[in-house]
Amino acid sequence: MRAGAFGTAVRQALACAALALALAGCGGGPRVGVLEPVAALVPGASPETIFVATTRQRRDATPAEMFGGARAPSLDYAHLVVSVPPNHKPGELEWPASAKGDPNVSFATLERNFVNDAGFMAGVRKAVQARPPGQRTILVFIHGYNTTFDEAVYRLAQIVHDSGFKGVPVLFTWPSKGALLDYPYDRESAVYSRDDLEATLRQLARQSGATQVDLLAHSMGNMLTMETMRQAAIRGDGRFGGKLGQVMLAAPDIDIDVFRKQLSVIAPLKLPITVFVSRDDKALKVSQFVWGGQRAGAFVVSDPEMAERLRASNITVYDLSDIKTSDDLNHGKFASSPQVVQLIGRRLASDNGIATRGPGLGEGVMMLGTKLGSTIGGAAGTVVGAPASILAGESPTSVLENVAR
């Protein structure tokens, strides 16, 4: 092995070890069997229906699971009804302590079924038509790295419940192995799923009867989302027949130069894009250290004039650095902060996007300009920079120490 390759391998191993230390003792519960259905909805619990399109392989040999981390040759589909417990706290995901779980105190599954392409679309259409005219929208959630199928399902149910979203939730889940040391595999799986996400969005736009299709992506799911939007724009229909609505990018784990290139194609469409960033995101610091590229989800600059220029391009950036949650890595604030997940709900309910910062947004949520390149296509110039606290004085050792704290 060449010295450079060896050094990279060592850095990756050290970073993953530090990340594992950071996650140690963060809670647990089973990762197998939690989607096995319980008998019935308990008093006070709330049911959330989730439609699934996935590039994951079915786990036919393991009945307790539906989909694993292997890559399927083509799209597959499912339909689930999730029970949110009566004691649920906004921003929390009360994970089952045992297989199936106790619906009185944890998330649980009421129904789960594999469906085919026709069954998936029939279910989505029926759910859309059951909503009043003002709520006939779809939210597509694209999860991040190190996420099992079960975790993605329950996370979307939590987001839908806490945000107050009234439309139809669809989970697009790609083949993450759900393991800390499988970052490279997950990254390739995200790229593997681009065409299938685009096909799913086109199908929803054309056949669901929805007035609008919104996107919410997290972490590595942003790479999949941005690449899909980029290739759709290059094909000449980046707005998916005019149905693509809000695009929300939470903690994007994307190299800043790659992000700039993606936006150079996407930004001229002037879609309503919101980026949630945080300077204290430890997971993105590790990603930056491992891959050597600055991550788009960790960089902000407080510049009101730049924020105005971003708004002219329909891009809004929110700095969540001052938000404190139970997430030790500060990587999932979009879902674990009650005020942020409710802010997302307001965006989904608004045709004009989120208003500027005010009492309704809560303290700690700041709208800031983000430097994303000196000029983005033909859109208003939007520039991207990073505070010195991120880039200066952060040796590899200090990054690892910060993550392991």
C-alpha positions in Angstrom: 0.0 0.0 0.0 1.4 3.4 -0.9 2.1 5.8 2.0 -0.7 8.2 0.9 -3.2 5.4 0.8 -2.1 4.0 4.1 -2.4 7.5 5.7 -5.9 7.9 4.4 -6.9 4.4 5.7 -5.4 5.3 9.1 -7.3 8.6 9.2 -10.6 6.9 8.3 -10.1 4.2 11.0 -9.2 6.8 13.6 -12.2 9.0 12.7 -14.6 6.0 12.7 -13.2 5.0 16.1 -13.8 8.5 17.5 -17.3 8.6 16.1 -18.0 5.2 17.8 -16.7 6.6 21.1 -19.0 9.6 20.7 -22.0 7.3 20.1 -21.1 4.8 22.9 -23.8 4.8 25.6 -26.2 6.9 23.5 -29.0 4.5 24.2 -30.1 1.4 22.5 -32.8 -1.2 22.2 -33.1 -3.8 19.5 -32.4 -3.1 15.8 -34.2 -6.2 14.6 -37.9 -6.9 14.9 -39.1 -3.5 15.9 -41.4 -3.3 12.9 -43.3 -6.5 13.8 -46.9 -5.3 14.2 -48.6 -4.9 17.6 -52.2 -5.9 18.3 -53.9 -2.5 18.2 -53.7 1.2 18.6 -53.7 2.1 22.3 -55.7 5.0 23.8 -53.9 8.3 23.2 -51.5 7.0 20.6 -51.4 8.6 17.1 -51.3 6.6 13.9 -49.0 7.8 11.0 -49.2 6.2 7.6 -46.0 5.9 5.7 -45.6 5.0 2.0 -42.2 3.6 1.0 -40.2 3.5 -2.2 -36.8 1.9 -1.8 -33.6 0.6 -3.5 -33.0 -1.8 -0.6 -33.2 -5.6 -1.0 -35.9 -7.4 0.9 -34.9 -9.5 3.8 -37.0 -12.5 2.9 -34.9 -14.9 4.9 -35.5 -12.8 8.1 -39.3 -12.3 8.6 -38.7 -10.0 11.5 -37.3 -7.4 9.1 -38.6 -6.0 5.8 -35.5 -4.5 4.1 -31.8 -4.7 4.8 -28.7 -2.8 3.5 -28.1 -4.8 0.3 -28.8 -3.1 -3.0 -31.9 -4.2 -4.9 -31.7 -4.4 -8.7 -34.9 -2.3 -9.0 -37.3 -0.2 -7.0 -39.4 -1.9 -4.4 -42.3 -0.6 -2.3 -44.0 -0.9 1.1 -46.8 0.6 3.2 -46.7 0.9 7.0 -48.8 2.4 9.7 -46.8 3.6 12.7 -48.1 4.3 16.2 -46.6 7.3 18.0 -46.9 6.8 21.8 -49.3 8.8 24.0 -46.3 10.1 26.1 -44.3 11.2 23.0 -42.2 14.3 23.5 -41.6 16.5 20.4 -38.1 16.0 19.0 -37.7 12.6 20.7 -37.8 9.2 19.0 -38.9 6.8 21.8 -37.2 3.7 20.5 -38.7 0.3 21.5 -36.9 -1.4 24.4 -37.7 -4.8 22.9 -38.9 -6.3 19.6 -42.3 -5.0 18.7 -42.1 -2.5 21.5 -44.8 -1.3 23.9 -47.1 1.1 22.1 -47.9 2.8 25.4 -44.4 4.1 25.7 -42.6 3.7 22.4 -43.0 3.8 18.7 -44.6 0.7 17.3 -45.9 -0.7 14.1 -49.6 -1.3 13.5 -49.5 -2.5 9.9 -46.8 -3.4 7.4 -47.1 -4.7 3.9 -45.0 -5.2 0.8 -46.7 -3.7 -2.2 -45.9 -3.5 -5.9 -45.5 -0.4 -8.1 -49.3 -0.2 -8.8 -50.2 -0.8 -5.2 -47.8 1.9 -4.1 -49.3 4.5 -6.4 -52.9 3.5 -5.7 -52.3 3.9 -2.0 -50.6 7.3 -2.4 -53.4 8.5 -4.8 -56.1 7.4 -2.4 -54.3 9.2 0.6 -53.9 12.4 -1.5 -57.6 12.4 -2.6 -58.7 11.9 1.1 -57.1 15.2 2.1 -58.9 18.5 1.7 -57.8 20.5 -1.4 -55.3 22.6 0.6 -53.5 19.6 2.0 -53.0 17.5 -1.1 -49.2 17.6 -1.0 -46.5 14.9 -0.6 -43.4 15.1 1.6 -40.6 12.8 0.4 -38.0 12.1 3.1 -34.5 11.0 2.1 -32.5 9.8 5.2 -28.7 9.9 5.8 -25.8 7.6 6.5 -25.8 4.8 9.1 -29.6 4.4 8.9 -31.5 1.1 8.9 -34.8 0.8 7.2 -36.6 0.6 10.6 -34.9 3.7 11.8 -35.8 5.6 8.7 -39.5 4.6 9.0 -39.8 5.7 12.6 -37.8 8.9 12.1 -40.2 10.0 9.3 -43.2 9.1 11.5 -41.7 11.3 14.2 -41.1 14.2 11.8 -44.6 14.1 10.4 -46.2 13.9 13.8 -44.0 16.7 15.4 -44.2 19.0 12.4 -47.9 18.8 12.1 -47.6 17.9 8.4 -51.1 17.3 6.9 -50.2 15.9 3.5 -49.0 12.4 2.5 -45.5 11.2 3.7 -43.3 9.1 1.4 -40.0 7.6 2.5 -37.4 7.1 -0.1 -34.9 4.8 1.6 -31.6 3.8 0.0 -29.3 0.9 0.9 -27.5 2.2 4.0 -26.0 -0.7 5.9 -26.8 1.1 9.2 -23.2 0.6 10.5 -20.6 3.2 11.5 -17.7 1.6 9.5 -19.7 1.3 6.3 -19.5 5.0 5.3 -17.9 4.3 1.9 -20.5 1.6 1.1 -23.3 4.0 2.1 -21.9 6.8 -0.1 -21.8 4.5 -3.1 -25.3 3.3 -2.3 -26.6 6.9 -2.4 -25.0 7.4 -5.8 -26.5 4.1 -6.9 -30.0 5.3 -6.1 -30.1 8.6 -8.1 -32.0 7.3 -11.1 -34.5 5.6 -8.9 -35.2 8.7 -6.8 -35.7 10.7 -9.9 -38.1 8.0 -11.3 -40.0 8.0 -8.0 -40.4 11.8 -8.0 -41.6 11.8 -11.6 -44.1 9.1 -10.8 -45.4 11.0 -7.8 -45.6 14.3 -9.7 -47.4 12.8 -12.7 -49.7 10.1 -11.1 -50.4 10.9 -7.5 -52.8 13.8 -8.0 -50.8 15.9 -5.5 -50.6 19.6 -6.0 -47.0 19.7 -4.8 -44.1 17.3 -3.9 -41.8 18.6 -1.2 -38.4 17.1 -0.3 -36.6 16.8 3.1 -33.1 15.3 3.0 -30.7 14.7 5.8 -26.9 14.3 5.9 -25.7 12.0 3.1 -29.2 11.9 1.8 -28.5 15.4 0.6 -25.9 14.1 -1.9 -28.5 11.8 -3.3 -31.1 14.6 -3.5 -28.8 17.2 -5.0 -27.4 14.8 -7.6 -31.0 13.8 -8.5 -32.1 17.3 -8.8 -29.1 18.2 -10.9 -29.6 15.4 -13.4 -33.3 16.2 -13.6 -32.4 19.9 -14.4 -29.9 18.7 -17.1 -32.7 16.6 -18.6 -34.7 19.8 -19.0 -37.4 19.3 -16.3 -35.8 20.2 -13.0 -39.2 21.3 -11.6 -40.8 17.9 -12.3 -43.6 19.3 -14.3 -44.0 22.2 -12.0 -44.9 19.9 -9.0 -41.5 20.2 -7.1 -42.1 22.5 -4.2 -40.1 23.1 -1.0 -36.6 21.6 -0.9 -35.1 21.3 2.6 -31.5 20.2 3.1 -30.6 19.4 6.7 -26.9 19.1 7.6 -25.8 18.3 4.1 -22.8 16.0 4.1 -21.5 17.3 0.8 -18.1 18.7 -0.1 -18.5 22.4 -0.4 -17.0 22.5 -3.9 -19.3 19.8 -5.1 -22.3 21.6 -3.5 -21.3 24.8 -5.4 -21.3 22.8 -8.7 -24.6 21.2 -8.0 -26.2 24.6 -7.2 -24.8 26.1 -10.3 -27.2 23.9 -12.2 -30.1 23.9 -9.7 -30.2 27.5 -8.4 -31.4 29.1 -11.7 -34.6 27.2 -11.3 -35.2 29.4 -8.2 -36.9 26.6 -6.3 -37.6 27.4 -2.6 -34.5 25.8 -1.0 -33.8 25.8 2.7 -30.4 24.7 4.1 -30.1 23.9 7.8 -26.5 24.2 9.1 -24.7 24.0 12.4 -21.1 24.9 13.3 -21.0 22.4 16.1 -22.0 19.3 13.9 -19.4 16.7 15.1 -20.4 14.2 12.5 -19.7 16.6 9.7 -16.3 17.5 11.3 -15.4 13.8 11.1 -16.6 13.6 7.5 -14.4 16.6 6.7 -11.4 15.1 8.4 -11.8 11.7 6.6 -12.5 13.0 3.1 -10.5 16.2 3.2 -13.3 18.4 1.9 -15.2 21.1 3.8 -18.8 20.1 4.4 -21.6 22.3 3.2 -23.7 21.6 6.4 -21.1 23.2 8.8 -20.4 26.6 7.2 -22.3 29.8 7.7 -21.5 33.5 7.8 -23.6 36.1 9.5 -24.2 38.7 6.8 -27.7 40.3 6.5 -26.9 41.7 3.0 -25.9 38.2 1.8 -29.1 36.8 3.3 -31.0 39.2 1.2 -29.2 38.1 -1.9 -29.9 34.5 -1.1 -33.5 35.2 -0.7 -33.5 36.8 -4.2 -32.4 33.3 -5.4 -35.1 31.7 -3.2 -32.4 30.1 -1.0 -32.7 30.4 2.8 -30.0 29.3 5.3 -30.7 28.7 8.9 -27.9 28.4 11.5 -28.9 26.0 14.2 -25.6 26.3 16.1 -27.2 27.7 19.3 -29.9 25.0 19.4 -29.3 22.4 22.1 -30.8 18.9 21.8 -30.3 15.4 23.1 -28.3 14.6 20.0 -24.7 14.2 21.2 -23.3 14.7 17.7 -25.5 17.8 16.9 -26.1 16.2 13.5 -29.9 15.6 13.8 -31.1 18.9 15.1 -33.6 19.2 12.2 -35.7 16.4 13.9 -34.5 16.4 17.5 -35.3 20.0 18.2 -39.0 20.7 18.7 -38.8 24.2 17.5 -36.9 23.3 14.3 -39.2 20.4 13.4 -42.1 22.7 13.9 -40.4 25.3 11.8 -40.2 22.7 9.0 -43.9 22.1 9.5 -44.6 25.8 8.9 -42.5 25.7 5.8 -44.5 22.8 4.4 -47.7 24.5 5.2 -46.7 27.8 3.5 -46.7 28.5 -0.2 -44.1 31.3 0.3 -41.5 29.5 2.5 -40.4 30.4 6.0 -40.7 34.0 7.1 -37.7 35.9 8.5 -36.6 35.2 12.0 -39.0 36.4 14.6 -40.6 35.3 17.9 -42.5 32.5 16.2 -39.2 30.7 15.3 -37.9 30.6 18.8 -34.5 31.7 20.2 -31.5 30.1 18.8 -32.7 29.7 15.2 -30.9 32.3 13.1 -31.4 33.0 9.4 -28.0 33.6 7.9 -26.4 34.0 4.5 -24.2 31.2 3.3 -21.4 31.6 0.8 -22.0 29.1 -1.9 -19.8 30.3 -4.6 -19.1 33.8 -6.1 -21.9 33.3 -8.7 -24.5 30.5 -8.9 -25.6 30.2 -12.5 -27.6 33.2 -13.6 -29.0 33.6 -10.1 -28.0 36.4 -7.8 -24.5 36.0 -6.6 -24.2 33.9 -3.5 -20.9 33.5 -1.8 -19.8 30.8 0.6 -17.4 31.0 3.5 -16.7 29.4 6.8 -16.1 31.0 10.2 -12.6 30.8 11.5 -13.7 28.6 14.4 -14.4 25.8 11.9 -11.3 26.1 9.8 -8.6 27.6 12.0 -6.9 25.9 14.8 -8.6 22.5 14.1 -5.8 20.0 13.8 -6.8 16.3 13.1 -6.1 15.5 16.8 -8.3 18.3 18.1 -11.1 17.2 15.7 -11.0 13.7 17.0 -10.9 14.8 20.6 -13.9 17.1 20.1 -15.9 14.3 18.5 -15.0 11.8 21.3 -16.1 14.1 24.1 
